[in-house]
Amino acid sequence: MTELYDLAYDFATAFLKKANDSPIQVGDEARKNINHLDVPMPQHGMAAEAVITELNQWVSPATMKMGSPRFFGFVIGGAYPVSVASNWMSTAWDQNTGLEKTTPAAAVVEKISANWMLELLGLPRESACAFVTGATVANFTALAAARNQVMNQAGWDVEADGLIGAPEVQIIISADSHPTVYKSLAMLGFGRNRVTKAAVDAQGCIDMSRFPEINENAIIITQAGNINSGAFDPVAEISRLAAGKNAWIHVDGAFGLWALASNKYKHLAAGMDQADSWATDAHKWLNVPYDSGLAFVKNEHALKAAMAITASYLPSENATRNPSDYTPELSRRARGFDVYAVLRYLGKEGVAELIERCCACASRFADLFTQAGYEVMNDVVLNQVVVCFGSEALNLAVIDAVQKEGSCWVGQTSWKNRLAMRISVCNWQTELIHVDESFAIMKTMAEKVLKKA
Ligand SMILES: Cc1ncc(COP(=O)(O)O)c(C=O)c1O
């Protein structure tokens, strides 16, 4: 067994050592070679060492090097070494993180990490926290709690009686919400289309001058960190409007919520603490390995009513914290260890430094592109930069050229009805030097494409 683990460790560390200097995008040959794994369902087994060797041979070269300091695609982070190490240990511990009685360490470490994050982000300390797979499920989980409370106050037990015949709930959602929030609404039975869209301003923030009237039973979905611009919705103002109504305010802060950990950037998220629930990802800006999302819900009772398997608990009786009372899953991995590891490693100062460094890198990108005469489409307030080189075809050609060149990686987005290139800086390794190197590549590729056009 030890030999097998040594082998896997050697493969993994060899991969990590090379990762920063390898082309980021998966090459055609490596992509094709994955098919070597596509053998008929084997009749007989194979030695474990051979299985791991085969996986390493075909998978390691076919991985996108998303942990690279020059990976700026989507909005994702890498993984701090301390969290890769804790993740290996938690795989070895293999805890089924449902019940405190059976997996006490997993349950307690989640509780400790949750308390730390509430303090770090300045969220209400009584809030409950669910450790889920990502922001998609965090939004779903928090909105299930919202559905419970809003319907409960309207005299309806949605978990017991379902949605048929339930009171109408108005869903107000930022017109620039992430598509996965609509998926949550669909899964919760609210429907993707039965929403009132709150109009947004030029940066994708809810525009209060055009905010819809809030009905009696309402769930209002806002954002901390617009997926393109990084901008924040005015939650304090929404909260003032919603006061005295049966309304729940939710914040999708998949990456932007972490701005609250920085004294320099938390003003952007002012008023976010007045919401009722918040979703974020640890696998984005906190840089822990996949998968790791977090839902924070001020009313613990509503979250447990929505998620606990049995309705027979009473919060006051609940001396222990059974993780499965807070999440959609009963059995799952112990995600709290990786979150704990990074928070313990960084401390408040380290998290703030990470956020501020990434934002400084985004500003540098914006300055360099502007100085070079290219259009930066958003106000760069956080870690997101949207650059436009001209027509849709030109943007696609530049992005493709950058991806194929291989030393950095950016993706495309649609912003203000235009296709553009989006840069997101979330990685724990990214420094200004990586920005300068990557900008040089992007500029060269843009010049080549524009010359040909
Ligand atoms: C604002 C926002 N919400 C939700 C999500 C979905 O997060 P995940 O992919 O971790 O489920 C993302 C992902 O980029 C996001 O940026």
PDBQT file of the ligand as one rigid body, heavy atoms in Angstrom, charges set to zero:
ROOT
HETATM    1  C1  LIG A 501     -21.229  35.075  -9.541  1.00  0.00    +0.000 C 
HETATM    2  C2  LIG A 501     -21.185  33.563  -9.669  1.00  0.00    +0.000 A 
HETATM    3  N1  LIG A 501     -22.178  32.828  -9.157  1.00  0.00    +0.000 NA
HETATM    4  C3  LIG A 501     -22.169  31.488  -9.236  1.00  0.00    +0.000 A 
HETATM    5  C4  LIG A 501     -21.144  30.812  -9.844  1.00  0.00    +0.000 A 
HETATM    6  C5  LIG A 501     -21.151  29.312  -9.897  1.00  0.00    +0.000 C 
HETATM    7  O1  LIG A 501     -20.110  28.820  -9.092  1.00  0.00    +0.000 OA
HETATM    8  P1  LIG A 501     -19.630  27.300  -9.127  1.00  0.00    +0.000 P 
HETATM    9  O2  LIG A 501     -19.125  27.066 -10.515  1.00  0.00    +0.000 OA
HETATM   10  O3  LIG A 501     -18.569  27.212  -8.095  1.00  0.00    +0.000 OA
HETATM   11  O4  LIG A 501     -20.801  26.442  -8.802  1.00  0.00    +0.000 OA
HETATM   12  C6  LIG A 501     -20.093  31.550 -10.401  1.00  0.00    +0.000 A 
HETATM   13  C7  LIG A 501     -18.994  30.864 -11.118  1.00  0.00    +0.000 C 
HETATM   14  O5  LIG A 501     -18.165  31.466 -11.772  1.00  0.00    +0.000 OA
HETATM   15  C8  LIG A 501     -20.099  32.958 -10.290  1.00  0.00    +0.000 A 
HETATM   16  O6  LIG A 501     -19.077  33.694 -10.752  1.00  0.00    +0.000 OA
ENDROOT
TORSDOF 0
